[in-house]
Amino acid sequence: MQKYLTVKDVAERFGVSTPTIWRWLKAGQLPKPVKISAGCTRWKMSDLLNWEEQLEEKQC
């Protein structure tokens, strides 16, 4: 079952503020979220995990 995270959840995960999450998204530094409805945006946990894995591989 797919888990979806709110912007607050994503911010807490990375230890930043919610405005930082929106800035990262605008700069193309985060996976694109899923638009559930107007005013309801979520990130798939699987997308974030894959993205984190790619970042780790680039650092090695």
HTML snippet that shows the backbone in 3Dmol.js (N, CA, C, O; Angstrom):
<script src="https://3Dmol.org/build/3Dmol-min.js"></script>
<div id="view" style="width:600px;height:400px;position:relative"></div>
<script>
const pdb = `
ATOM      1  N   MET A   1       0.838  -1.182   0.000  1.00  0.00           N
ATOM      2  CA  MET A   1       0.000   0.000   0.000  1.00  0.00           C
ATOM      3  C   MET A   1       0.883   1.246   0.000  1.00  0.00           C
ATOM      4  O   MET A   1       1.819   1.346   0.794  1.00  0.00           O
ATOM      5  N   GLN A   2       0.592   2.176  -0.873  1.00  0.00           N
ATOM      6  CA  GLN A   2       1.374   3.397  -1.036  1.00  0.00           C
ATOM      7  C   GLN A   2       1.113   4.358   0.120  1.00  0.00           C
ATOM      8  O   GLN A   2      -0.033   4.576   0.513  1.00  0.00           O
ATOM      9  N   LYS A   3       2.191   4.929   0.658  1.00  0.00           N
ATOM     10  CA  LYS A   3       2.062   5.923   1.713  1.00  0.00           C
ATOM     11  C   LYS A   3       2.314   7.299   1.108  1.00  0.00           C
ATOM     12  O   LYS A   3       3.250   7.483   0.330  1.00  0.00           O
ATOM     13  N   TYR A   4       1.474   8.259   1.471  1.00  0.00           N
ATOM     14  CA  TYR A   4       1.597   9.626   0.977  1.00  0.00           C
ATOM     15  C   TYR A   4       1.932  10.558   2.138  1.00  0.00           C
ATOM     16  O   TYR A   4       1.406  10.405   3.241  1.00  0.00           O
ATOM     17  N   LEU A   5       2.813  11.527   1.878  1.00  0.00           N
ATOM     18  CA  LEU A   5       3.243  12.471   2.904  1.00  0.00           C
ATOM     19  C   LEU A   5       2.784  13.889   2.573  1.00  0.00           C
ATOM     20  O   LEU A   5       2.783  14.302   1.413  1.00  0.00           O
ATOM     21  N   THR A   6       2.399  14.620   3.605  1.00  0.00           N
ATOM     22  CA  THR A   6       2.060  16.033   3.442  1.00  0.00           C
ATOM     23  C   THR A   6       3.352  16.844   3.361  1.00  0.00           C
ATOM     24  O   THR A   6       4.440  16.328   3.616  1.00  0.00           O
ATOM     25  N   VAL A   7       3.215  18.110   3.006  1.00  0.00           N
ATOM     26  CA  VAL A   7       4.392  18.977   2.959  1.00  0.00           C
ATOM     27  C   VAL A   7       5.017  19.085   4.351  1.00  0.00           C
ATOM     28  O   VAL A   7       6.239  19.168   4.476  1.00  0.00           O
ATOM     29  N   LYS A   8       4.196  19.084   5.382  1.00  0.00           N
ATOM     30  CA  LYS A   8       4.714  19.129   6.759  1.00  0.00           C
ATOM     31  C   LYS A   8       5.508  17.868   7.070  1.00  0.00           C
ATOM     32  O   LYS A   8       6.573  17.940   7.682  1.00  0.00           O
ATOM     33  N   ASP A   9       4.995  16.711   6.651  1.00  0.00           N
ATOM     34  CA  ASP A   9       5.705  15.449   6.853  1.00  0.00           C
ATOM     35  C   ASP A   9       7.065  15.462   6.151  1.00  0.00           C
ATOM     36  O   ASP A   9       8.072  15.037   6.717  1.00  0.00           O
ATOM     37  N   VAL A  10       7.076  15.954   4.913  1.00  0.00           N
ATOM     38  CA  VAL A  10       8.323  15.992   4.131  1.00  0.00           C
ATOM     39  C   VAL A  10       9.316  16.939   4.798  1.00  0.00           C
ATOM     40  O   VAL A  10      10.502  16.628   4.900  1.00  0.00           O
ATOM     41  N   ALA A  11       8.833  18.092   5.250  1.00  0.00           N
ATOM     42  CA  ALA A  11       9.705  19.052   5.924  1.00  0.00           C
ATOM     43  C   ALA A  11      10.311  18.443   7.189  1.00  0.00           C
ATOM     44  O   ALA A  11      11.504  18.600   7.445  1.00  0.00           O
ATOM     45  N   GLU A  12       9.498  17.758   7.970  1.00  0.00           N
ATOM     46  CA  GLU A  12      10.004  17.110   9.185  1.00  0.00           C
ATOM     47  C   GLU A  12      11.023  16.023   8.845  1.00  0.00           C
ATOM     48  O   GLU A  12      12.024  15.863   9.544  1.00  0.00           O
ATOM     49  N   ARG A  13      10.766  15.287   7.782  1.00  0.00           N
ATOM     50  CA  ARG A  13      11.677  14.215   7.369  1.00  0.00           C
ATOM     51  C   ARG A  13      13.078  14.752   7.073  1.00  0.00           C
ATOM     52  O   ARG A  13      14.080  14.115   7.399  1.00  0.00           O
ATOM     53  N   PHE A  14      13.134  15.942   6.447  1.00  0.00           N
ATOM     54  CA  PHE A  14      14.425  16.507   6.055  1.00  0.00           C
ATOM     55  C   PHE A  14      14.922  17.590   7.009  1.00  0.00           C
ATOM     56  O   PHE A  14      15.981  18.177   6.787  1.00  0.00           O
ATOM     57  N   GLY A  15      14.160  17.854   8.070  1.00  0.00           N
ATOM     58  CA  GLY A  15      14.602  18.815   9.079  1.00  0.00           C
ATOM     59  C   GLY A  15      14.634  20.249   8.587  1.00  0.00           C
ATOM     60  O   GLY A  15      15.509  21.025   8.971  1.00  0.00           O
ATOM     61  N   VAL A  16      13.674  20.602   7.731  1.00  0.00           N
ATOM     62  CA  VAL A  16      13.600  21.960   7.190  1.00  0.00           C
ATOM     63  C   VAL A  16      12.179  22.490   7.363  1.00  0.00           C
ATOM     64  O   VAL A  16      11.291  21.772   7.824  1.00  0.00           O
ATOM     65  N   SER A  17      11.976  23.747   6.991  1.00  0.00           N
ATOM     66  CA  SER A  17      10.643  24.343   7.079  1.00  0.00           C
ATOM     67  C   SER A  17       9.819  23.999   5.832  1.00  0.00           C
ATOM     68  O   SER A  17      10.364  23.581   4.811  1.00  0.00           O
ATOM     69  N   THR A  18       8.513  24.180   5.931  1.00  0.00           N
ATOM     70  CA  THR A  18       7.672  23.918   4.760  1.00  0.00           C
ATOM     71  C   THR A  18       7.973  24.879   3.602  1.00  0.00           C
ATOM     72  O   THR A  18       7.926  24.454   2.448  1.00  0.00           O
ATOM     73  N   PRO A  19       8.281  26.168   3.866  1.00  0.00           N
ATOM     74  CA  PRO A  19       8.664  27.021   2.722  1.00  0.00           C
ATOM     75  C   PRO A  19       9.901  26.499   1.983  1.00  0.00           C
ATOM     76  O   PRO A  19      10.013  26.651   0.766  1.00  0.00           O
ATOM     77  N   THR A  20      10.826  25.883   2.726  1.00  0.00           N
ATOM     78  CA  THR A  20      12.013  25.314   2.080  1.00  0.00           C
ATOM     79  C   THR A  20      11.621  24.183   1.145  1.00  0.00           C
ATOM     80  O   THR A  20      12.191  24.056   0.061  1.00  0.00           O
ATOM     81  N   ILE A  21      10.661  23.359   1.542  1.00  0.00           N
ATOM     82  CA  ILE A  21      10.199  22.275   0.668  1.00  0.00           C
ATOM     83  C   ILE A  21       9.655  22.854  -0.637  1.00  0.00           C
ATOM     84  O   ILE A  21       9.968  22.352  -1.716  1.00  0.00           O
ATOM     85  N   TRP A  22       8.845  23.905  -0.541  1.00  0.00           N
ATOM     86  CA  TRP A  22       8.292  24.523  -1.759  1.00  0.00           C
ATOM     87  C   TRP A  22       9.398  25.139  -2.614  1.00  0.00           C
ATOM     88  O   TRP A  22       9.334  25.069  -3.841  1.00  0.00           O
ATOM     89  N   ARG A  23      10.418  25.745  -1.981  1.00  0.00           N
ATOM     90  CA  ARG A  23      11.543  26.296  -2.748  1.00  0.00           C
ATOM     91  C   ARG A  23      12.301  25.183  -3.462  1.00  0.00           C
ATOM     92  O   ARG A  23      12.643  25.315  -4.637  1.00  0.00           O
ATOM     93  N   TRP A  24      12.568  24.075  -2.745  1.00  0.00           N
ATOM     94  CA  TRP A  24      13.264  22.939  -3.360  1.00  0.00           C
ATOM     95  C   TRP A  24      12.475  22.407  -4.544  1.00  0.00           C
ATOM     96  O   TRP A  24      13.048  22.086  -5.585  1.00  0.00           O
ATOM     97  N   LEU A  25      11.166  22.314  -4.387  1.00  0.00           N
ATOM     98  CA  LEU A  25      10.319  21.810  -5.476  1.00  0.00           C
ATOM     99  C   LEU A  25      10.403  22.739  -6.680  1.00  0.00           C
ATOM    100  O   LEU A  25      10.565  22.282  -7.811  1.00  0.00           O
ATOM    101  N   LYS A  26      10.295  24.039  -6.437  1.00  0.00           N
ATOM    102  CA  LYS A  26      10.360  25.024  -7.523  1.00  0.00           C
ATOM    103  C   LYS A  26      11.708  24.966  -8.243  1.00  0.00           C
ATOM    104  O   LYS A  26      11.787  25.182  -9.452  1.00  0.00           O
ATOM    105  N   ALA A  27      12.767  24.673  -7.484  1.00  0.00           N
ATOM    106  CA  ALA A  27      14.121  24.598  -8.059  1.00  0.00           C
ATOM    107  C   ALA A  27      14.403  23.238  -8.702  1.00  0.00           C
ATOM    108  O   ALA A  27      15.487  23.020  -9.244  1.00  0.00           O
ATOM    109  N   GLY A  28      13.426  22.320  -8.642  1.00  0.00           N
ATOM    110  CA  GLY A  28      13.620  20.999  -9.234  1.00  0.00           C
ATOM    111  C   GLY A  28      14.477  20.078  -8.384  1.00  0.00           C
ATOM    112  O   GLY A  28      15.071  19.131  -8.901  1.00  0.00           O
ATOM    113  N   GLN A  29      14.549  20.342  -7.087  1.00  0.00           N
ATOM    114  CA  GLN A  29      15.410  19.565  -6.199  1.00  0.00           C
ATOM    115  C   GLN A  29      14.659  18.489  -5.428  1.00  0.00           C
ATOM    116  O   GLN A  29      15.245  17.827  -4.571  1.00  0.00           O
ATOM    117  N   LEU A  30      13.395  18.303  -5.709  1.00  0.00           N
ATOM    118  CA  LEU A  30      12.582  17.271  -5.059  1.00  0.00           C
ATOM    119  C   LEU A  30      11.756  16.562  -6.124  1.00  0.00           C
ATOM    120  O   LEU A  30      11.484  17.130  -7.182  1.00  0.00           O
ATOM    121  N   PRO A  31      11.361  15.331  -5.849  1.00  0.00           N
ATOM    122  CA  PRO A  31      10.428  14.667  -6.767  1.00  0.00           C
ATOM    123  C   PRO A  31       9.113  15.438  -6.813  1.00  0.00           C
ATOM    124  O   PRO A  31       8.724  16.077  -5.835  1.00  0.00           O
ATOM    125  N   LYS A  32       8.447  15.374  -7.931  1.00  0.00           N
ATOM    126  CA  LYS A  32       7.163  16.062  -8.060  1.00  0.00           C
ATOM    127  C   LYS A  32       6.116  15.381  -7.188  1.00  0.00           C
ATOM    128  O   LYS A  32       6.061  14.154  -7.106  1.00  0.00           O
ATOM    129  N   PRO A  33       5.293  16.190  -6.541  1.00  0.00           N
ATOM    130  CA  PRO A  33       4.222  15.630  -5.709  1.00  0.00           C
ATOM    131  C   PRO A  33       3.022  15.231  -6.565  1.00  0.00           C
ATOM    132  O   PRO A  33       2.973  15.492  -7.767  1.00  0.00           O
ATOM    133  N   VAL A  34       2.071  14.600  -5.915  1.00  0.00           N
ATOM    134  CA  VAL A  34       0.809  14.211  -6.544  1.00  0.00           C
ATOM    135  C   VAL A  34      -0.240  15.208  -6.093  1.00  0.00           C
ATOM    136  O   VAL A  34      -0.375  15.473  -4.898  1.00  0.00           O
ATOM    137  N   LYS A  35      -0.983  15.762  -7.041  1.00  0.00           N
ATOM    138  CA  LYS A  35      -2.055  16.696  -6.711  1.00  0.00           C
ATOM    139  C   LYS A  35      -3.315  15.873  -6.507  1.00  0.00           C
ATOM    140  O   LYS A  35      -3.895  15.370  -7.469  1.00  0.00           O
ATOM    141  N   ILE A  36      -3.744  15.731  -5.252  1.00  0.00           N
ATOM    142  CA  ILE A  36      -4.929  14.945  -4.924  1.00  0.00           C
ATOM    143  C   ILE A  36      -6.188  15.720  -5.309  1.00  0.00           C
ATOM    144  O   ILE A  36      -7.102  15.173  -5.926  1.00  0.00           O
ATOM    145  N   SER A  37      -6.224  16.997  -4.938  1.00  0.00           N
ATOM    146  CA  SER A  37      -7.321  17.906  -5.296  1.00  0.00           C
ATOM    147  C   SER A  37      -6.802  19.323  -5.096  1.00  0.00           C
ATOM    148  O   SER A  37      -5.649  19.513  -4.709  1.00  0.00           O
ATOM    149  N   ALA A  38      -7.636  20.306  -5.354  1.00  0.00           N
ATOM    150  CA  ALA A  38      -7.221  21.692  -5.159  1.00  0.00           C
ATOM    151  C   ALA A  38      -6.806  21.890  -3.699  1.00  0.00           C
ATOM    152  O   ALA A  38      -7.585  21.620  -2.785  1.00  0.00           O
ATOM    153  N   GLY A  39      -5.596  22.355  -3.492  1.00  0.00           N
ATOM    154  CA  GLY A  39      -5.109  22.596  -2.139  1.00  0.00           C
ATOM    155  C   GLY A  39      -4.671  21.352  -1.388  1.00  0.00           C
ATOM    156  O   GLY A  39      -4.421  21.415  -0.184  1.00  0.00           O
ATOM    157  N   CYS A  40      -4.574  20.227  -2.076  1.00  0.00           N
ATOM    158  CA  CYS A  40      -4.184  18.968  -1.429  1.00  0.00           C
ATOM    159  C   CYS A  40      -3.073  18.300  -2.240  1.00  0.00           C
ATOM    160  O   CYS A  40      -3.326  17.613  -3.230  1.00  0.00           O
ATOM    161  N   THR A  41      -1.843  18.522  -1.794  1.00  0.00           N
ATOM    162  CA  THR A  41      -0.660  17.993  -2.468  1.00  0.00           C
ATOM    163  C   THR A  41       0.022  16.993  -1.552  1.00  0.00           C
ATOM    164  O   THR A  41       0.177  17.239  -0.356  1.00  0.00           O
ATOM    165  N   ARG A  42       0.430  15.861  -2.118  1.00  0.00           N
ATOM    166  CA  ARG A  42       1.105  14.824  -1.338  1.00  0.00           C
ATOM    167  C   ARG A  42       2.290  14.280  -2.126  1.00  0.00           C
ATOM    168  O   ARG A  42       2.303  14.289  -3.357  1.00  0.00           O
ATOM    169  N   TRP A  43       3.280  13.808  -1.384  1.00  0.00           N
ATOM    170  CA  TRP A  43       4.425  13.132  -1.995  1.00  0.00           C
ATOM    171  C   TRP A  43       4.321  11.651  -1.707  1.00  0.00           C
ATOM    172  O   TRP A  43       3.971  11.246  -0.598  1.00  0.00           O
ATOM    173  N   LYS A  44       4.627  10.842  -2.712  1.00  0.00           N
ATOM    174  CA  LYS A  44       4.671   9.400  -2.501  1.00  0.00           C
ATOM    175  C   LYS A  44       5.948   9.068  -1.744  1.00  0.00           C
ATOM    176  O   LYS A  44       7.033   9.510  -2.122  1.00  0.00           O
ATOM    177  N   MET A  45       5.820   8.301  -0.690  1.00  0.00           N
ATOM    178  CA  MET A  45       6.985   7.886   0.098  1.00  0.00           C
ATOM    179  C   MET A  45       7.977   7.152  -0.792  1.00  0.00           C
ATOM    180  O   MET A  45       9.186   7.346  -0.663  1.00  0.00           O
ATOM    181  N   SER A  46       7.485   6.319  -1.686  1.00  0.00           N
ATOM    182  CA  SER A  46       8.375   5.556  -2.572  1.00  0.00           C
ATOM    183  C   SER A  46       9.196   6.497  -3.464  1.00  0.00           C
ATOM    184  O   SER A  46      10.369   6.225  -3.723  1.00  0.00           O
ATOM    185  N   ASP A  47       8.601   7.592  -3.935  1.00  0.00           N
ATOM    186  CA  ASP A  47       9.345   8.561  -4.751  1.00  0.00           C
ATOM    187  C   ASP A  47      10.453   9.219  -3.942  1.00  0.00           C
ATOM    188  O   ASP A  47      11.566   9.405  -4.434  1.00  0.00           O
ATOM    189  N   LEU A  48      10.140   9.571  -2.696  1.00  0.00           N
ATOM    190  CA  LEU A  48      11.153  10.200  -1.846  1.00  0.00           C
ATOM    191  C   LEU A  48      12.286   9.236  -1.515  1.00  0.00           C
ATOM    192  O   LEU A  48      13.452   9.630  -1.500  1.00  0.00           O
ATOM    193  N   LEU A  49      11.952   7.980  -1.251  1.00  0.00           N
ATOM    194  CA  LEU A  49      12.987   6.980  -0.952  1.00  0.00           C
ATOM    195  C   LEU A  49      13.898   6.761  -2.154  1.00  0.00           C
ATOM    196  O   LEU A  49      15.115   6.665  -2.002  1.00  0.00           O
ATOM    197  N   ASN A  50      13.315   6.683  -3.347  1.00  0.00           N
ATOM    198  CA  ASN A  50      14.115   6.522  -4.568  1.00  0.00           C
ATOM    199  C   ASN A  50      15.020   7.725  -4.785  1.00  0.00           C
ATOM    200  O   ASN A  50      16.184   7.574  -5.157  1.00  0.00           O
ATOM    201  N   TRP A  51      14.492   8.908  -4.556  1.00  0.00           N
ATOM    202  CA  TRP A  51      15.250  10.144  -4.710  1.00  0.00           C
ATOM    203  C   TRP A  51      16.421  10.192  -3.724  1.00  0.00           C
ATOM    204  O   TRP A  51      17.536  10.562  -4.092  1.00  0.00           O
ATOM    205  N   GLU A  52      16.158   9.816  -2.471  1.00  0.00           N
ATOM    206  CA  GLU A  52      17.210   9.773  -1.461  1.00  0.00           C
ATOM    207  C   GLU A  52      18.306   8.792  -1.854  1.00  0.00           C
ATOM    208  O   GLU A  52      19.493   9.068  -1.677  1.00  0.00           O
ATOM    209  N   GLU A  53      17.904   7.662  -2.379  1.00  0.00           N
ATOM    210  CA  GLU A  53      18.864   6.637  -2.816  1.00  0.00           C
ATOM    211  C   GLU A  53      19.752   7.177  -3.935  1.00  0.00           C
ATOM    212  O   GLU A  53      20.961   6.950  -3.936  1.00  0.00           O
ATOM    213  N   GLN A  54      19.149   7.891  -4.887  1.00  0.00           N
ATOM    214  CA  GLN A  54      19.918   8.475  -5.982  1.00  0.00           C
ATOM    215  C   GLN A  54      20.911   9.507  -5.463  1.00  0.00           C
ATOM    216  O   GLN A  54      22.041   9.579  -5.946  1.00  0.00           O
ATOM    217  N   LEU A  55      20.498  10.307  -4.482  1.00  0.00           N
ATOM    218  CA  LEU A  55      21.404  11.298  -3.897  1.00  0.00           C
ATOM    219  C   LEU A  55      22.608  10.638  -3.247  1.00  0.00           C
ATOM    220  O   LEU A  55      23.740  11.099  -3.391  1.00  0.00           O
ATOM    221  N   GLU A  56      22.347   9.544  -2.525  1.00  0.00           N
ATOM    222  CA  GLU A  56      23.434   8.820  -1.864  1.00  0.00           C
ATOM    223  C   GLU A  56      24.417   8.255  -2.877  1.00  0.00           C
ATOM    224  O   GLU A  56      25.627   8.276  -2.648  1.00  0.00           O
ATOM    225  N   GLU A  57      23.908   7.749  -3.997  1.00  0.00           N
ATOM    226  CA  GLU A  57      24.771   7.180  -5.025  1.00  0.00           C
ATOM    227  C   GLU A  57      25.639   8.245  -5.657  1.00  0.00           C
ATOM    228  O   GLU A  57      26.796   7.979  -5.985  1.00  0.00           O
ATOM    229  N   LYS A  58      25.106   9.461  -5.837  1.00  0.00           N
ATOM    230  CA  LYS A  58      25.871  10.554  -6.426  1.00  0.00           C
ATOM    231  C   LYS A  58      26.991  11.033  -5.500  1.00  0.00           C
ATOM    232  O   LYS A  58      28.027  11.509  -5.963  1.00  0.00           O
ATOM    233  N   GLN A  59      26.775  10.901  -4.186  1.00  0.00           N
ATOM    234  CA  GLN A  59      27.769  11.353  -3.228  1.00  0.00           C
ATOM    235  C   GLN A  59      28.951  10.400  -3.108  1.00  0.00           C
ATOM    236  O   GLN A  59      30.020  10.805  -2.652  1.00  0.00           O
ATOM    237  N   CYS A  60      28.786   9.174  -3.499  1.00  0.00           N
ATOM    238  CA  CYS A  60      29.864   8.172  -3.378  1.00  0.00           C
ATOM    239  C   CYS A  60      30.888   8.325  -4.479  1.00  0.00           C
ATOM    240  O   CYS A  60      31.858   7.568  -4.530  1.00  0.00           O
TER     241      CYS A  60
END
`;
const viewer = $3Dmol.createViewer("view");
viewer.addModel(pdb, "pdb");
viewer.setStyle({}, {cartoon: {color: "spectrum"}});
viewer.zoomTo();
viewer.render();
</script>
